[in-house]
Amino acid sequence: MAITSANQLELLQTAEAVAREKMIDPGLVIEAMEESLARAAKSRYGAEMDIRVSIDRKTGRATFTRVRTVVEEESLENYQAEFTVEQATQYMENPEVGQQYIEEVPPVEMGRIAAQSAKQVILQKVREAERDRQYEEFKDRAGTIINGLVKREEYGNVIVDIGRGEAVLRRNEKIGRESYRPNDRIRVYIKEVRREQRGPQIFLSRTAPEFMAELFKMEVPEIYDGIIEIKAVARDPGSRAKIAVISYDGSIDPVGACVGMRGSRVQAVVNELQGEKIDIIPWNEDQPTFLVNALQPAEVTKVVLDEEAGKIVVVVPDEQLSLAIGRRGQNVRLASQLTNLDIDIMTEEEESKRRQAEFEVRTKLFTDSLDLDEFFAQLLVSEGFTSLEEVAYVELDELLVIDGVDEATASELQARARDVIEAENTRAMDRARELGVEDSLVNFEGLTPQMIEALADDGVKTLEDFATCADWELAGGWTTVEGERVKDDGVLEKFDVDLAEAQNMVMTARIMLGWVDPEELLDEGAEVSEDDAEQVS
């Protein structure tokens, strides 16, 4: 088959038709044709030659050219596509390295095999262009809702026609036991768009929390306009969900706006989610208050927040326990997802027993250590004293407010507490020495004898050992494993050393050892306290 004037115009017509059918740029189709013709020409003239084809976008005329590049003599490898400066003088005036000599060659006759090869090249290029177009179209639509038509179901996964392509609704992204038949209309959330070897892969979801948020945005104009914001969503797909909202207009109730007149707005969302029950909760910056709202309809008596651990203890009346936990733990689980906190629920009776146990432990500490009778020890605990250090080093006036305590009694209490602490410090230091602790660690400011003993028990016996510790190894912390928070115990955690203090001590040790330059830390914006600087100097 030769490229003659009879079929020159057909090239352009074919390119236009293919581009229109595949919804891609006609120029990409013509480029594919140029490449396929160039391949056919190389098979005729030689694979080593640099043959190029250019198709005129107006007339359809295909021009075949051979390109040769001027190179250094020592760089000459391909004699068909390259030549030296000396050889180029036969064709060019004053040739220079890098210049190209282009000459037109006769069009080729395309046999059956060459034509088939050209067809494959064109189809491949068209497919690639189609995939690029599809990816570019859908990559920016991730995070939005789209309507589609069910094409088929494969092993529980639903293949959805979304207009200019296909997408997959995987089995675990369907609500409950949803099933679809071909040609069913379906509303889905575009969760992810990936560029892969076989083309763009579009993954859909109906269980994602964002799907519910987008549905509310469609049903509630105030959310679309930004007057109301959805702060958090937690779902047990197909069963129950909680959604937290806040209004930036004091005259608009966020919960009422989302519910709508006679529940019309929320009911539209419920119907789309196969009857999923939805609790709409007002958002609050104060976490305990927000949690109380999140545990509705259960009533909460008391909330104790541990911000460092990311945990919260909720106390409810005995008769409200089952309601707060919910069926199969559903209510507390959703509240935990909504607030991003680990929630421990206990009844008033359980909380009372816990407080009583703590009271008894502290009472025993004072009776045994300070040689006090039980009543006097209970008075100390009732006034908020929890440790010997508090008794020993508190201002004398704080002891005098206790009924029956005069100045002499207060001074005696403090003297006894200090004697016990000193004896315990001596014992702890002696044992630490027995374990092999070196002076470099003993003299490090900020560590008590009990802390040094605990470090020695853990194998930390020198300042170098201490400097290699991570802050969480000292202060403890929390790690998320398979979606659950797991406690990491710290060596100094029982001494109330938090992460910031641990980080500060470790960094000071590294500076003292010369491992870290404090000037570099300051340049990087890290915080080095004045105490650190003094200790280093």
C-alpha positions as CSV (number, residue, x, y, z in Angstrom):
1,M,0.0,0.0,0.0
2,A,1.5,3.3,-1.0
3,I,0.7,6.7,0.4
4,T,-0.7,8.3,-2.7
5,S,-2.6,11.5,-3.4
6,A,-5.8,9.3,-3.5
7,N,-5.7,8.4,0.1
8,Q,-3.8,11.4,1.5
9,L,-7.1,13.0,2.6
10,E,-8.3,9.8,4.0
11,L,-5.6,10.0,6.7
12,L,-7.0,13.2,8.1
13,Q,-10.6,11.9,7.9
14,T,-9.6,8.7,9.7
15,A,-7.8,10.7,12.4
16,E,-10.8,12.9,12.9
17,A,-13.2,9.9,13.1
18,V,-11.0,8.0,15.6
19,A,-10.5,11.1,17.7
20,R,-14.2,11.9,17.8
21,E,-15.1,8.3,18.7
22,K,-12.5,8.1,21.5
23,M,-12.9,11.8,22.6
24,I,-9.2,12.5,22.3
25,D,-7.1,15.2,20.4
26,P,-7.0,14.5,16.6
27,G,-3.3,15.6,16.8
28,L,-2.5,12.5,18.9
29,V,-4.0,10.2,16.3
30,I,-2.0,11.9,13.5
31,E,1.2,11.6,15.6
32,A,0.5,7.9,16.0
33,M,0.1,7.6,12.3
34,E,3.4,9.4,11.7
35,E,5.1,7.0,14.1
36,S,3.6,3.9,12.4
37,L,4.6,5.1,8.9
38,A,8.1,5.8,10.2
39,R,8.4,2.3,11.5
40,A,7.2,0.9,8.1
41,A,9.8,3.1,6.4
42,K,12.6,1.8,8.7
43,S,11.7,-1.8,7.8
44,R,12.2,-0.8,4.1
45,Y,15.3,1.5,4.3
46,G,16.9,-0.1,7.4
47,A,16.3,-0.1,11.1
48,E,19.6,1.8,11.8
49,M,18.3,4.9,9.8
50,D,16.6,7.8,11.5
51,I,13.5,8.0,9.3
52,R,10.8,10.5,10.3
53,V,7.4,11.1,8.8
54,S,5.4,14.3,8.9
55,I,1.8,14.5,7.8
56,D,0.5,17.9,6.8
57,R,-2.5,18.8,9.0
58,K,-4.3,20.5,6.1
59,T,-3.6,18.4,3.0
60,G,-2.8,15.0,4.6
61,R,0.4,14.7,2.5
62,A,3.0,12.5,4.2
63,T,6.6,13.6,3.9
64,F,9.3,11.0,4.6
65,T,12.7,12.3,5.6
66,R,16.1,10.9,6.7
67,V,17.9,12.6,9.5
68,R,21.7,12.4,10.1
69,T,23.4,14.2,13.0
70,V,26.9,15.6,13.0
71,V,29.0,14.1,15.9
72,E,32.6,13.9,17.0
73,E,34.7,11.3,15.2
74,E,35.3,9.3,18.4
75,S,31.6,9.4,19.2
76,L,30.5,7.9,15.9
77,E,28.5,4.7,16.4
78,N,25.6,4.6,14.0
79,Y,26.9,5.1,10.5
80,Q,23.4,5.3,9.1
81,A,22.1,8.1,11.4
82,E,25.4,9.9,12.3
83,F,28.4,11.2,10.4
84,T,31.6,13.2,11.3
85,V,32.3,16.8,10.5
86,E,34.5,15.8,7.6
87,Q,31.9,13.5,6.1
88,A,29.2,16.2,6.5
89,T,31.2,18.7,4.4
90,Q,29.9,16.8,1.3
91,Y,26.4,17.9,2.2
92,M,26.6,21.0,4.3
93,E,28.7,24.2,4.5
94,N,30.7,24.7,7.7
95,P,29.1,21.8,9.6
96,E,29.2,21.8,13.4
97,V,28.8,19.0,15.9
98,G,25.1,18.7,16.8
99,Q,23.7,20.0,13.5
100,Q,21.4,17.8,11.5
101,Y,21.2,17.1,7.8
102,I,17.7,16.3,6.6
103,E,16.9,14.9,3.2
104,E,13.6,13.8,1.8
105,V,13.3,10.1,0.8
106,P,10.7,8.4,-1.4
107,P,7.5,7.2,0.2
108,V,7.4,3.5,1.0
109,E,5.2,0.7,-0.3
110,M,3.5,-0.8,2.7
111,G,3.0,-4.6,2.5
112,R,0.4,-6.5,4.5
113,I,2.7,-7.1,7.5
114,A,3.9,-3.4,7.6
115,A,0.3,-2.2,7.4
116,Q,-0.8,-4.5,10.2
117,S,2.2,-3.3,12.3
118,A,1.2,0.3,11.6
119,K,-2.4,-0.4,12.7
120,Q,-1.1,-1.9,16.0
121,V,1.0,1.2,16.7
122,I,-2.0,3.5,16.0
123,L,-4.3,1.5,18.2
124,Q,-1.7,1.4,21.0
125,K,-1.2,5.1,20.9
126,V,-4.9,5.8,20.8
127,R,-5.5,3.5,23.8
128,E,-2.7,5.4,25.7
129,A,-4.2,8.7,24.8
130,E,-7.7,7.5,25.9
131,R,-6.3,6.3,29.2
132,D,-4.5,9.6,29.8
133,R,-7.7,11.5,29.0
134,Q,-9.7,9.3,31.4
135,Y,-7.2,9.8,34.2
136,E,-7.0,13.5,33.7
137,E,-10.8,13.7,33.7
138,F,-11.4,11.7,36.9
139,K,-8.3,12.5,39.1
140,D,-9.7,15.8,40.1
141,R,-13.1,14.3,40.8
142,A,-11.8,12.1,43.6
143,G,-13.7,13.0,46.8
144,T,-17.0,13.7,45.0
145,I,-20.3,11.9,44.4
146,I,-21.1,10.5,40.9
147,N,-24.1,8.7,39.4
148,G,-23.5,5.6,37.4
149,L,-25.1,2.6,35.8
150,V,-24.4,-0.9,37.0
151,K,-22.8,-3.0,34.2
152,R,-22.2,-6.3,35.9
153,E,-21.1,-7.9,39.2
154,E,-17.9,-10.0,39.5
155,Y,-17.2,-12.0,42.7
156,G,-19.1,-9.5,44.7
157,N,-17.5,-6.4,43.1
158,V,-19.7,-4.2,41.1
159,I,-18.5,-2.7,37.8
160,V,-20.1,0.7,37.2
161,D,-20.4,2.7,34.0
162,I,-19.6,6.3,34.9
163,G,-20.0,7.8,31.5
164,R,-16.5,8.0,29.9
165,G,-15.1,5.0,31.7
166,E,-15.7,2.1,34.1
167,A,-15.2,2.1,37.9
168,V,-15.2,-0.6,40.6
169,L,-17.3,-0.7,43.7
170,R,-15.6,-3.4,45.8
171,R,-17.4,-5.8,48.0
172,N,-16.2,-4.2,51.2
173,E,-17.3,-0.8,50.0
174,K,-21.0,-1.7,49.7
175,I,-23.5,-1.1,52.4
176,G,-24.5,-4.3,54.2
177,R,-25.7,-6.9,51.8
178,E,-26.5,-4.6,48.9
179,S,-26.9,-6.3,45.6
180,Y,-27.4,-4.8,42.1
181,R,-28.6,-5.9,38.8
182,P,-27.4,-4.7,35.4
183,N,-28.7,-1.3,34.4
184,D,-29.5,-0.3,38.0
185,R,-28.7,3.4,38.7
186,I,-26.3,3.9,41.6
187,R,-25.0,6.9,43.5
188,V,-21.4,6.4,44.7
189,Y,-18.4,8.3,46.1
190,I,-15.2,8.4,44.1
191,K,-12.7,7.3,46.8
192,E,-9.5,6.9,44.7
193,V,-8.2,7.3,41.2
194,R,-4.9,5.5,40.4
195,R,-2.8,5.6,37.2
196,E,-1.8,2.0,36.5
197,Q,-0.2,0.0,33.6
198,R,-3.6,-1.3,32.4
199,G,-5.1,2.2,32.5
200,P,-6.6,4.4,35.2
201,Q,-8.4,2.5,38.0
202,I,-11.3,4.3,39.6
203,F,-12.4,2.9,43.0
204,L,-15.8,3.8,44.4
205,S,-17.3,3.6,47.9
206,R,-20.7,3.8,49.6
207,T,-19.3,3.0,53.1
208,A,-16.8,5.9,53.4
209,P,-17.7,8.6,56.0
210,E,-17.0,11.2,53.3
211,F,-19.9,9.7,51.3
212,M,-22.3,10.7,54.0
213,A,-20.7,14.1,54.4
214,E,-21.1,14.8,50.6
215,L,-24.7,13.6,50.7
216,F,-25.5,16.1,53.5
217,K,-23.7,18.8,51.5
218,M,-26.1,18.1,48.6
219,E,-29.2,18.1,50.8
220,V,-28.3,21.0,53.1
221,P,-27.7,24.4,51.3
222,E,-26.1,25.9,54.5
223,I,-23.3,23.2,54.4
224,Y,-22.7,23.9,50.6
225,D,-22.5,27.6,51.3
226,G,-20.1,27.1,54.2
227,I,-22.4,28.5,56.9
228,I,-22.5,25.1,58.6
229,E,-19.4,22.8,58.6
230,I,-19.2,19.0,59.1
231,K,-16.4,18.6,61.6
232,A,-16.4,14.8,61.9
233,V,-18.3,11.7,60.7
234,A,-18.3,8.1,62.2
235,R,-20.2,5.3,60.5
236,D,-21.2,1.7,61.1
237,P,-22.3,1.4,57.4
238,G,-26.0,0.4,57.0
239,S,-26.6,0.5,60.7
240,R,-25.9,3.7,62.5
241,A,-23.8,6.9,62.1
242,K,-22.9,10.0,64.0
243,I,-22.1,13.3,62.4
244,A,-20.8,16.4,64.2
245,V,-21.7,19.9,62.8
246,I,-21.0,23.5,63.8
247,S,-22.7,26.7,62.6
248,Y,-20.7,29.9,61.9
249,D,-23.9,31.9,62.0
250,G,-25.4,32.3,65.5
251,S,-28.9,32.6,64.2
252,I,-28.8,29.1,62.5
253,D,-29.1,25.9,64.5
254,P,-26.7,23.4,62.8
255,V,-28.6,20.3,64.0
256,G,-32.0,21.7,63.0
257,A,-30.7,22.8,59.6
258,C,-29.4,19.3,58.9
259,V,-32.6,17.6,60.1
260,G,-34.8,19.9,57.9
261,M,-38.5,20.5,58.0
262,R,-40.1,17.4,59.5
263,G,-36.8,15.6,59.0
264,S,-37.0,15.9,55.2
265,R,-33.2,16.6,54.7
266,V,-31.9,13.9,57.0
267,Q,-34.5,11.4,55.7
268,A,-33.2,11.8,52.1
269,V,-29.7,10.8,53.3
270,V,-31.1,7.9,55.4
271,N,-33.0,6.6,52.3
272,E,-29.8,6.7,50.2
273,L,-27.9,4.8,52.9
274,Q,-30.4,1.9,53.2
275,G,-32.0,3.1,56.4
276,E,-28.9,3.9,58.3
277,K,-29.8,5.7,61.5
278,I,-28.0,9.1,61.9
279,D,-27.3,11.0,65.1
280,I,-26.6,14.7,64.3
281,I,-24.5,16.2,67.1
282,P,-23.4,19.8,67.8
283,W,-19.6,20.1,67.6
284,N,-17.8,21.7,70.6
285,E,-14.1,22.7,70.9
286,D,-14.1,21.4,74.5
287,Q,-13.5,17.7,74.2
288,P,-15.3,16.5,77.3
289,T,-18.4,18.6,76.3
290,F,-18.2,17.2,72.8
291,L,-18.0,13.7,74.1
292,V,-21.0,14.1,76.3
293,N,-22.9,15.2,73.1
294,A,-21.4,12.3,71.1
295,L,-22.7,9.7,73.6
296,Q,-26.3,10.8,73.2
297,P,-28.8,9.5,74.0
298,A,-27.0,8.3,77.1
299,E,-26.7,10.7,80.0
300,V,-23.2,11.4,81.4
301,T,-22.4,12.2,85.0
302,K,-18.7,12.9,84.9
303,V,-15.9,13.1,82.3
304,V,-12.1,12.7,83.2
305,L,-9.8,13.6,80.3
306,D,-6.2,12.3,80.0
307,E,-4.9,14.5,77.1
308,E,-1.4,12.9,77.0
309,A,-2.7,9.4,76.7
310,G,-5.5,10.4,74.4
311,K,-7.9,8.6,76.7
312,I,-11.1,9.7,78.5
313,V,-13.0,8.1,81.3
314,V,-16.8,8.6,81.3
315,V,-19.0,8.0,84.3
316,V,-22.7,7.3,83.7
317,P,-25.5,6.3,86.0
318,D,-25.8,2.6,86.6
319,E,-29.0,2.3,84.6
320,Q,-27.5,4.2,81.6
321,L,-24.5,1.9,81.1
322,S,-26.1,-0.3,78.5
323,L,-27.4,2.7,76.6
324,A,-24.0,4.4,76.6
325,I,-22.2,1.3,75.3
326,G,-24.9,0.5,72.8
327,R,-25.7,-2.7,71.0
328,R,-22.5,-4.6,70.6
329,G,-20.6,-1.5,71.7
330,Q,-21.8,0.4,68.7
331,N,-22.6,3.7,70.5
332,V,-19.3,4.1,72.4
333,R,-17.4,2.9,69.3
334,L,-18.9,5.5,67.1
335,A,-18.3,8.2,69.8
336,S,-14.7,7.1,70.0
337,Q,-14.3,7.5,66.2
338,L,-16.0,10.8,66.3
339,T,-13.8,12.3,69.1
340,N,-10.6,10.4,68.2
341,L,-10.3,9.4,71.8
342,D,-10.1,6.0,73.6
343,I,-13.2,6.0,75.9
344,D,-13.5,4.0,79.1
345,I,-17.1,3.9,80.4
346,M,-17.8,3.1,84.0
347,T,-20.8,3.3,86.3
348,E,-21.0,5.7,89.3
349,E,-20.7,2.7,91.5
350,E,-17.5,1.5,89.8
351,E,-16.0,5.0,89.8
352,S,-16.8,5.3,93.5
353,K,-15.0,2.0,94.2
354,R,-12.0,3.2,92.2
355,R,-11.8,6.5,94.1
356,Q,-12.1,4.6,97.4
357,A,-9.3,2.3,96.4
358,E,-7.0,5.3,95.6
359,F,-8.0,7.0,98.9
360,E,-7.0,3.8,100.8
361,V,-3.7,3.5,99.0
362,R,-2.7,7.1,99.8
363,T,-3.9,6.8,103.3
364,K,-1.8,3.7,103.9
365,L,1.2,5.6,102.4
366,F,1.0,8.3,105.0
367,T,0.2,6.0,107.9
368,D,3.2,3.7,107.1
369,S,5.7,6.3,106.1
370,L,4.9,9.2,108.5
371,D,3.8,7.0,111.5
372,L,0.4,8.7,111.6
373,D,-2.9,7.3,112.8
374,E,-5.5,6.5,110.1
375,F,-7.8,9.5,110.8
376,F,-4.9,12.0,110.5
377,A,-3.7,10.3,107.3
378,Q,-7.2,10.5,105.8
379,L,-7.3,14.2,106.6
380,L,-4.2,14.7,104.5
381,V,-5.6,12.7,101.6
382,S,-8.9,14.6,101.8
383,E,-7.0,17.9,101.5
384,G,-5.5,16.7,98.2
385,F,-2.0,15.5,99.3
386,T,-1.0,12.5,97.2
387,S,2.7,12.0,97.9
388,L,5.4,12.5,100.5
389,E,7.1,15.1,98.4
390,E,4.0,17.3,98.5
391,V,3.9,17.1,102.3
392,A,7.7,17.7,102.7
393,Y,8.1,20.7,100.4
394,V,4.7,22.4,100.4
395,E,4.4,25.8,102.0
396,L,3.7,25.5,105.7
397,D,0.5,27.5,105.4
398,E,-1.1,24.8,103.3
399,L,-0.7,22.3,106.1
400,L,-2.1,24.8,108.7
401,V,-5.5,24.9,107.0
402,I,-6.1,21.3,108.1
403,D,-8.2,21.0,111.2
404,G,-6.2,20.3,114.3
405,V,-2.8,21.1,112.7
406,D,-0.7,23.9,114.4
407,E,2.7,25.1,113.3
408,A,4.6,22.6,115.5
409,T,2.6,19.7,114.1
410,A,3.1,20.9,110.5
411,S,6.8,21.3,111.0
412,E,7.0,17.8,112.5
413,L,5.1,16.4,109.6
414,Q,7.5,18.0,107.1
415,A,10.5,16.8,109.1
416,R,9.3,13.2,109.1
417,A,8.5,13.3,105.3
418,R,11.9,14.7,104.5
419,D,13.6,12.1,106.7
420,V,11.7,9.3,104.8
421,I,12.6,10.8,101.4
422,E,16.2,11.2,102.3
423,A,16.4,7.6,103.6
424,E,14.7,6.4,100.4
425,N,17.1,8.5,98.2
426,T,20.1,7.0,100.0
427,R,18.8,3.5,99.6
428,A,18.0,4.1,95.9
429,M,21.5,5.6,95.2
430,D,23.3,2.7,97.0
431,R,21.4,0.2,94.9
432,A,22.1,2.2,91.7
433,R,25.8,2.1,92.6
434,E,25.7,-1.6,93.1
435,L,24.2,-1.9,89.6
436,G,27.1,-0.1,88.2
437,V,25.8,3.5,87.6
438,E,28.6,5.9,86.7
439,D,29.1,9.5,88.1
440,S,28.3,11.0,84.7
441,L,24.7,9.9,85.1
442,V,24.5,10.5,88.9
443,N,25.6,14.1,88.4
444,F,23.2,14.8,85.6
445,E,20.8,17.6,86.7
446,G,17.1,16.7,86.8
447,L,17.4,13.0,87.8
448,T,16.4,12.0,91.3
449,P,18.1,8.9,93.0
450,Q,14.9,6.9,92.4
451,M,15.0,7.8,88.7
452,I,18.7,6.8,88.5
453,E,17.8,3.5,90.2
454,A,15.0,2.9,87.7
455,L,17.3,3.7,84.8
456,A,20.0,1.3,86.1
457,D,17.4,-1.4,86.4
458,D,16.7,-0.9,82.7
459,G,20.4,-1.0,81.8
460,V,21.0,2.7,81.5
461,K,24.1,3.3,83.6
462,T,26.1,6.1,81.8
463,L,25.4,9.5,80.4
464,E,26.1,8.0,76.9
465,D,23.4,5.3,77.6
466,F,21.0,8.0,78.6
467,A,21.7,10.1,75.5
468,T,20.8,7.3,73.2
469,C,17.3,6.9,74.7
470,A,14.2,8.0,72.8
471,D,11.8,10.4,74.6
472,W,9.0,7.8,74.6
473,E,11.3,5.2,76.1
474,L,11.6,7.5,79.2
475,A,8.2,9.1,79.4
476,G,6.1,6.3,77.7
477,G,3.5,6.9,75.0
478,W,0.9,5.4,72.8
479,T,1.2,3.5,69.5
480,T,-1.6,2.7,67.1
481,V,-1.5,-1.0,66.1
482,E,-4.1,-2.3,63.7
483,G,-6.4,0.6,64.6
484,E,-6.1,0.2,68.4
485,R,-4.0,2.4,70.7
486,V,-1.4,0.3,72.6
487,K,0.4,1.6,75.7
488,D,4.3,1.9,75.7
489,D,5.6,2.0,79.2
490,G,8.4,4.5,80.0
491,V,11.2,3.9,82.4
492,L,10.6,7.3,84.1
493,E,6.8,7.4,83.6
494,K,6.0,6.6,87.2
495,F,7.9,9.8,88.2
496,D,5.5,11.9,86.1
497,V,8.1,12.7,83.5
498,D,6.2,13.8,80.3
499,L,7.4,13.6,76.7
500,A,8.6,17.3,76.6
501,E,10.7,16.9,79.8
502,A,12.2,13.6,78.5
503,Q,13.0,15.2,75.2
504,N,14.6,18.1,76.9
505,M,16.8,15.9,79.2
506,V,17.9,13.6,76.4
507,M,18.9,16.6,74.2
508,T,20.8,18.2,77.1
509,A,22.8,15.0,77.5
510,R,23.6,14.9,73.8
511,I,24.8,18.5,73.9
512,M,26.9,17.8,77.0
513,L,28.6,14.9,75.2
514,G,29.2,17.0,72.1
515,W,27.0,14.9,69.9
516,V,24.8,18.0,69.1
517,D,25.8,21.6,68.5
518,P,23.3,23.9,70.2
519,E,24.0,26.6,67.6
520,E,22.8,24.2,64.9
521,L,19.7,23.5,66.8
522,L,18.9,27.2,67.1
523,D,19.5,27.6,63.4
524,E,17.0,24.8,62.7
525,G,14.4,26.5,65.0
526,A,14.7,23.9,67.7
527,E,14.2,25.0,71.3
528,V,17.2,24.9,73.6
529,S,16.4,26.3,77.1
530,E,18.7,28.6,79.1
531,D,19.1,25.8,81.6
532,D,20.5,23.6,78.8
533,A,23.0,26.3,77.8
534,E,24.1,26.8,81.4
535,Q,24.6,23.1,81.9
536,V,26.7,22.7,78.8
537,S,28.9,25.7,79.7
